[in-house]
Amino acid sequence: MMSTEPADQLAVRRANLSRTLRHIRTAGPGSRAAIAAATGLHKTTVSSLVEELLSRRLVRETGLERSGTAGRPGRGVALSPELGAVGIELNVDYLAVHGCDLTGRTVVERRVSFDAARRDVEGCLDDLAEAADQALAELVARDVTPVGLTVAVPGLVDVARGVVVVAPNLGWRDVPVVSRLAKGLDPGLRVGVDNDANLAALAEFTWGVAAGTADLVYLTGSVGVGGGAIVDGRLLRGADGFSGEIGHLPVEPVGDPCGCGRTGCWETKVGLAELVRRITPEFAYGLGDGPIPDPQERIAEVRRRLDARDPAAVDAVTGIGRWLGHGGAILVNLFNPRVVVLGGYFADLADHLLPAAQAQLTRLAMASPAARCHFVASDLGFTAAARGGAGAVIERMIDDPTTVPATG
Ligand SMILES: [Zn+2]
């Protein structure tokens, strides 16, 4: 029985399960013999590991697969679409939901408009809980059993305690998101919360336009501007997990007031609220009390002005592009990334923003042009952080497959 095995044997077993699962994810479906050959594990060990992964529903058997040119073909093993995860991003003006199975196939994806400014914390958490219930039920309806859920929030997050320490643009301070959300959910479900830019950076690193780039910085282009840095293939978190508050880099000593209470933060120069305020002031944030538009609707209106070559609009977007390059140069000086991936509205308006941004980056970065760093527009849109949230659950599942209960 496993419970009588010494602890170190259990740890080895767990590591081998993870290694096998990770191999199947990277290499695709293969026979037990092929897995043994690629991982260096003994064939009988692989057979036993696969049996356990099958019992935990993490893999499924496929048809016959050849492991090479010689020998009998064996039954193939592939990742199972039976288990899945959900990520939900709660931002100033939208909730983005992404649900996928273990293979990465999207099962649920949507964004709904949401007005954090008009909801108190309890109200926001109610909406979040409702979105979570709905997404989890949709997975189940599609025959995918959810194992976990991660919430993405634009702010400083204490990941270990599941608490949002401060989220200036939401007006949150010390909000226990995980304990509050877990109350109404299946106790077996793993619930987590993390910073939106960190999760989006993980999504970019796994699925995005610069996937696999060991050194990249991701920028969220929403009302707040956050950054997630992947350094040498790992997400940089800092001593308290609070790194990445790039939007609050002080770039202008006497500048506009920021949501964080300081003045002259980078976010006041390049955030979505500033873009809207300068180009389509009649749709500025905080105006009126009608239904709140989705960020994409605001951006579409800005694009109409730009496409009509409205000189004031073109002038404003060029100025924002320059500020984008200014902050980008600071990031390049700090992290020496290969690419700076632009998310949110930065990606939508990349054709208008990039020329000025790239020129400013090249002009201001110390290591330029030797560093060969450039901006690229993300193609994950406003759901990058939600996708990263689901991805974080899957990553934990692969790191320790024994956290998923065996059936039967
Ligand atoms: Zn600030």
Residues whose N, C-alpha, C, O or C-beta is under 5 A from the ligand:
A	BS01	ZN	G247 H248 C258 G259 C260 R262 C265
